[in-house]
Amino acid sequence: MSVHTSEIKINVELDENKIPEKLHWSAPDGGVNKEESKAMLLSVWDHKSKEALRIDLWTKDMPLDEMKVFFHQTLTAMADTFQRATSDEKMSDTMRDFCDYFAEKLDLTEK
């Protein structure tokens, strides 16, 4: 029996102060090869210590308005993922309510 593995690679170019200047990511199984990005949020569950470990990176030229949209879309996706992972529709809907509030307060909603 052969085991298939898949790799996701993230390359970060840093300036002299170790601030990200460029982010590129590859996921060959998904057809992604050295695509540029301006921001990334990565969470990994450490089952031994029972805590989330995070890597949050963004380039110095990530526009603030795009960062706000990025966070809104990420929070909305997390609500969807939470529902798929837990089948907890009530809490997922509560999370989506917050996402609507977040978008409204940041004036992200379409007029």
MODELLER restraints for C-alpha pairs under 7 A, 6 or more apart:
rsr = mdl.restraints
at = mdl.atoms
rsr.add(forms.Gaussian(group=physical.xy_distance, feature=features.Distance(at['CA:6:A'], at['CA:29:A']), mean=6.67, stdev=0.5))
rsr.add(forms.Gaussian(group=physical.xy_distance, feature=features.Distance(at['CA:7:A'], at['CA:27:A']), mean=6.24, stdev=0.5))
rsr.add(forms.Gaussian(group=physical.xy_distance, feature=features.Distance(at['CA:8:A'], at['CA:26:A']), mean=5.73, stdev=0.5))
rsr.add(forms.Gaussian(group=physical.xy_distance, feature=features.Distance(at['CA:8:A'], at['CA:27:A']), mean=4.62, stdev=0.5))
rsr.add(forms.Gaussian(group=physical.xy_distance, feature=features.Distance(at['CA:9:A'], at['CA:25:A']), mean=5.53, stdev=0.5))
rsr.add(forms.Gaussian(group=physical.xy_distance, feature=features.Distance(at['CA:9:A'], at['CA:26:A']), mean=5.11, stdev=0.5))
rsr.add(forms.Gaussian(group=physical.xy_distance, feature=features.Distance(at['CA:9:A'], at['CA:27:A']), mean=6.52, stdev=0.5))
rsr.add(forms.Gaussian(group=physical.xy_distance, feature=features.Distance(at['CA:10:A'], at['CA:24:A']), mean=5.86, stdev=0.5))
rsr.add(forms.Gaussian(group=physical.xy_distance, feature=features.Distance(at['CA:10:A'], at['CA:25:A']), mean=4.43, stdev=0.5))
rsr.add(forms.Gaussian(group=physical.xy_distance, feature=features.Distance(at['CA:10:A'], at['CA:26:A']), mean=6.57, stdev=0.5))
rsr.add(forms.Gaussian(group=physical.xy_distance, feature=features.Distance(at['CA:11:A'], at['CA:23:A']), mean=5.82, stdev=0.5))
rsr.add(forms.Gaussian(group=physical.xy_distance, feature=features.Distance(at['CA:11:A'], at['CA:24:A']), mean=5.18, stdev=0.5))
rsr.add(forms.Gaussian(group=physical.xy_distance, feature=features.Distance(at['CA:11:A'], at['CA:25:A']), mean=6.17, stdev=0.5))
rsr.add(forms.Gaussian(group=physical.xy_distance, feature=features.Distance(at['CA:12:A'], at['CA:20:A']), mean=6.32, stdev=0.5))
rsr.add(forms.Gaussian(group=physical.xy_distance, feature=features.Distance(at['CA:12:A'], at['CA:22:A']), mean=5.91, stdev=0.5))
rsr.add(forms.Gaussian(group=physical.xy_distance, feature=features.Distance(at['CA:12:A'], at['CA:23:A']), mean=4.80, stdev=0.5))
rsr.add(forms.Gaussian(group=physical.xy_distance, feature=features.Distance(at['CA:12:A'], at['CA:24:A']), mean=6.63, stdev=0.5))
rsr.add(forms.Gaussian(group=physical.xy_distance, feature=features.Distance(at['CA:13:A'], at['CA:20:A']), mean=5.74, stdev=0.5))
rsr.add(forms.Gaussian(group=physical.xy_distance, feature=features.Distance(at['CA:13:A'], at['CA:21:A']), mean=5.55, stdev=0.5))
rsr.add(forms.Gaussian(group=physical.xy_distance, feature=features.Distance(at['CA:13:A'], at['CA:22:A']), mean=5.04, stdev=0.5))
rsr.add(forms.Gaussian(group=physical.xy_distance, feature=features.Distance(at['CA:13:A'], at['CA:23:A']), mean=6.45, stdev=0.5))
rsr.add(forms.Gaussian(group=physical.xy_distance, feature=features.Distance(at['CA:14:A'], at['CA:20:A']), mean=4.43, stdev=0.5))
rsr.add(forms.Gaussian(group=physical.xy_distance, feature=features.Distance(at['CA:14:A'], at['CA:21:A']), mean=5.38, stdev=0.5))
rsr.add(forms.Gaussian(group=physical.xy_distance, feature=features.Distance(at['CA:15:A'], at['CA:21:A']), mean=6.23, stdev=0.5))
rsr.add(forms.Gaussian(group=physical.xy_distance, feature=features.Distance(at['CA:20:A'], at['CA:58:A']), mean=6.47, stdev=0.5))
rsr.add(forms.Gaussian(group=physical.xy_distance, feature=features.Distance(at['CA:20:A'], at['CA:59:A']), mean=4.89, stdev=0.5))
rsr.add(forms.Gaussian(group=physical.xy_distance, feature=features.Distance(at['CA:20:A'], at['CA:60:A']), mean=6.60, stdev=0.5))
rsr.add(forms.Gaussian(group=physical.xy_distance, feature=features.Distance(at['CA:21:A'], at['CA:59:A']), mean=4.97, stdev=0.5))
rsr.add(forms.Gaussian(group=physical.xy_distance, feature=features.Distance(at['CA:21:A'], at['CA:60:A']), mean=6.05, stdev=0.5))
rsr.add(forms.Gaussian(group=physical.xy_distance, feature=features.Distance(at['CA:22:A'], at['CA:59:A']), mean=6.03, stdev=0.5))
rsr.add(forms.Gaussian(group=physical.xy_distance, feature=features.Distance(at['CA:23:A'], at['CA:36:A']), mean=5.69, stdev=0.5))
rsr.add(forms.Gaussian(group=physical.xy_distance, feature=features.Distance(at['CA:23:A'], at['CA:37:A']), mean=5.32, stdev=0.5))
rsr.add(forms.Gaussian(group=physical.xy_distance, feature=features.Distance(at['CA:23:A'], at['CA:38:A']), mean=6.30, stdev=0.5))
rsr.add(forms.Gaussian(group=physical.xy_distance, feature=features.Distance(at['CA:24:A'], at['CA:34:A']), mean=5.16, stdev=0.5))
rsr.add(forms.Gaussian(group=physical.xy_distance, feature=features.Distance(at['CA:24:A'], at['CA:35:A']), mean=5.18, stdev=0.5))
rsr.add(forms.Gaussian(group=physical.xy_distance, feature=features.Distance(at['CA:24:A'], at['CA:36:A']), mean=4.39, stdev=0.5))
rsr.add(forms.Gaussian(group=physical.xy_distance, feature=features.Distance(at['CA:24:A'], at['CA:37:A']), mean=5.91, stdev=0.5))
rsr.add(forms.Gaussian(group=physical.xy_distance, feature=features.Distance(at['CA:25:A'], at['CA:33:A']), mean=6.82, stdev=0.5))
rsr.add(forms.Gaussian(group=physical.xy_distance, feature=features.Distance(at['CA:25:A'], at['CA:34:A']), mean=4.98, stdev=0.5))
rsr.add(forms.Gaussian(group=physical.xy_distance, feature=features.Distance(at['CA:25:A'], at['CA:35:A']), mean=5.37, stdev=0.5))
rsr.add(forms.Gaussian(group=physical.xy_distance, feature=features.Distance(at['CA:25:A'], at['CA:36:A']), mean=6.65, stdev=0.5))
rsr.add(forms.Gaussian(group=physical.xy_distance, feature=features.Distance(at['CA:26:A'], at['CA:32:A']), mean=5.04, stdev=0.5))
rsr.add(forms.Gaussian(group=physical.xy_distance, feature=features.Distance(at['CA:26:A'], at['CA:33:A']), mean=4.45, stdev=0.5))
rsr.add(forms.Gaussian(group=physical.xy_distance, feature=features.Distance(at['CA:26:A'], at['CA:34:A']), mean=4.89, stdev=0.5))
rsr.add(forms.Gaussian(group=physical.xy_distance, feature=features.Distance(at['CA:26:A'], at['CA:35:A']), mean=6.47, stdev=0.5))
rsr.add(forms.Gaussian(group=physical.xy_distance, feature=features.Distance(at['CA:27:A'], at['CA:33:A']), mean=6.35, stdev=0.5))
rsr.add(forms.Gaussian(group=physical.xy_distance, feature=features.Distance(at['CA:38:A'], at['CA:58:A']), mean=5.58, stdev=0.5))
rsr.add(forms.Gaussian(group=physical.xy_distance, feature=features.Distance(at['CA:38:A'], at['CA:59:A']), mean=5.35, stdev=0.5))
rsr.add(forms.Gaussian(group=physical.xy_distance, feature=features.Distance(at['CA:38:A'], at['CA:62:A']), mean=5.47, stdev=0.5))
rsr.add(forms.Gaussian(group=physical.xy_distance, feature=features.Distance(at['CA:39:A'], at['CA:57:A']), mean=5.62, stdev=0.5))
rsr.add(forms.Gaussian(group=physical.xy_distance, feature=features.Distance(at['CA:39:A'], at['CA:58:A']), mean=3.99, stdev=0.5))
rsr.add(forms.Gaussian(group=physical.xy_distance, feature=features.Distance(at['CA:39:A'], at['CA:59:A']), mean=6.34, stdev=0.5))
rsr.add(forms.Gaussian(group=physical.xy_distance, feature=features.Distance(at['CA:40:A'], at['CA:56:A']), mean=5.96, stdev=0.5))
rsr.add(forms.Gaussian(group=physical.xy_distance, feature=features.Distance(at['CA:40:A'], at['CA:57:A']), mean=5.38, stdev=0.5))
rsr.add(forms.Gaussian(group=physical.xy_distance, feature=features.Distance(at['CA:40:A'], at['CA:58:A']), mean=6.31, stdev=0.5))
rsr.add(forms.Gaussian(group=physical.xy_distance, feature=features.Distance(at['CA:41:A'], at['CA:55:A']), mean=5.96, stdev=0.5))
rsr.add(forms.Gaussian(group=physical.xy_distance, feature=features.Distance(at['CA:41:A'], at['CA:56:A']), mean=4.55, stdev=0.5))
rsr.add(forms.Gaussian(group=physical.xy_distance, feature=features.Distance(at['CA:41:A'], at['CA:57:A']), mean=6.49, stdev=0.5))
rsr.add(forms.Gaussian(group=physical.xy_distance, feature=features.Distance(at['CA:42:A'], at['CA:54:A']), mean=5.55, stdev=0.5))
rsr.add(forms.Gaussian(group=physical.xy_distance, feature=features.Distance(at['CA:42:A'], at['CA:55:A']), mean=5.11, stdev=0.5))
rsr.add(forms.Gaussian(group=physical.xy_distance, feature=features.Distance(at['CA:42:A'], at['CA:56:A']), mean=6.32, stdev=0.5))
rsr.add(forms.Gaussian(group=physical.xy_distance, feature=features.Distance(at['CA:43:A'], at['CA:52:A']), mean=6.23, stdev=0.5))
rsr.add(forms.Gaussian(group=physical.xy_distance, feature=features.Distance(at['CA:43:A'], at['CA:53:A']), mean=5.61, stdev=0.5))
rsr.add(forms.Gaussian(group=physical.xy_distance, feature=features.Distance(at['CA:43:A'], at['CA:54:A']), mean=4.51, stdev=0.5))
rsr.add(forms.Gaussian(group=physical.xy_distance, feature=features.Distance(at['CA:43:A'], at['CA:55:A']), mean=6.59, stdev=0.5))
rsr.add(forms.Gaussian(group=physical.xy_distance, feature=features.Distance(at['CA:44:A'], at['CA:52:A']), mean=5.61, stdev=0.5))
rsr.add(forms.Gaussian(group=physical.xy_distance, feature=features.Distance(at['CA:44:A'], at['CA:53:A']), mean=5.15, stdev=0.5))
rsr.add(forms.Gaussian(group=physical.xy_distance, feature=features.Distance(at['CA:44:A'], at['CA:54:A']), mean=6.35, stdev=0.5))
rsr.add(forms.Gaussian(group=physical.xy_distance, feature=features.Distance(at['CA:45:A'], at['CA:51:A']), mean=6.00, stdev=0.5))
rsr.add(forms.Gaussian(group=physical.xy_distance, feature=features.Distance(at['CA:45:A'], at['CA:52:A']), mean=4.62, stdev=0.5))
rsr.add(forms.Gaussian(group=physical.xy_distance, feature=features.Distance(at['CA:45:A'], at['CA:53:A']), mean=6.22, stdev=0.5))
rsr.add(forms.Gaussian(group=physical.xy_distance, feature=features.Distance(at['CA:46:A'], at['CA:52:A']), mean=6.02, stdev=0.5))
rsr.add(forms.Gaussian(group=physical.xy_distance, feature=features.Distance(at['CA:46:A'], at['CA:53:A']), mean=6.77, stdev=0.5))
rsr.add(forms.Gaussian(group=physical.xy_distance, feature=features.Distance(at['CA:72:A'], at['CA:99:A']), mean=6.50, stdev=0.5))
rsr.add(forms.Gaussian(group=physical.xy_distance, feature=features.Distance(at['CA:72:A'], at['CA:103:A']), mean=6.63, stdev=0.5))
rsr.add(forms.Gaussian(group=physical.xy_distance, feature=features.Distance(at['CA:75:A'], at['CA:99:A']), mean=6.53, stdev=0.5))
rsr.add(forms.Gaussian(group=physical.xy_distance, feature=features.Distance(at['CA:76:A'], at['CA:96:A']), mean=6.31, stdev=0.5))
rsr.add(forms.Gaussian(group=physical.xy_distance, feature=features.Distance(at['CA:76:A'], at['CA:99:A']), mean=6.09, stdev=0.5))
rsr.add(forms.Gaussian(group=physical.xy_distance, feature=features.Distance(at['CA:79:A'], at['CA:92:A']), mean=5.21, stdev=0.5))
rsr.add(forms.Gaussian(group=physical.xy_distance, feature=features.Distance(at['CA:79:A'], at['CA:95:A']), mean=5.69, stdev=0.5))
rsr.add(forms.Gaussian(group=physical.xy_distance, feature=features.Distance(at['CA:79:A'], at['CA:96:A']), mean=6.21, stdev=0.5))
rsr.add(forms.Gaussian(group=physical.xy_distance, feature=features.Distance(at['CA:80:A'], at['CA:92:A']), mean=6.89, stdev=0.5))
rsr.add(forms.Gaussian(group=physical.xy_distance, feature=features.Distance(at['CA:82:A'], at['CA:92:A']), mean=6.48, stdev=0.5))
rsr.add(forms.Gaussian(group=physical.xy_distance, feature=features.Distance(at['CA:83:A'], at['CA:89:A']), mean=5.84, stdev=0.5))
rsr.add(forms.Gaussian(group=physical.xy_distance, feature=features.Distance(at['CA:83:A'], at['CA:92:A']), mean=5.55, stdev=0.5))
rsr.add(forms.Gaussian(group=physical.xy_distance, feature=features.Distance(at['CA:103:A'], at['CA:109:A']), mean=5.79, stdev=0.5))
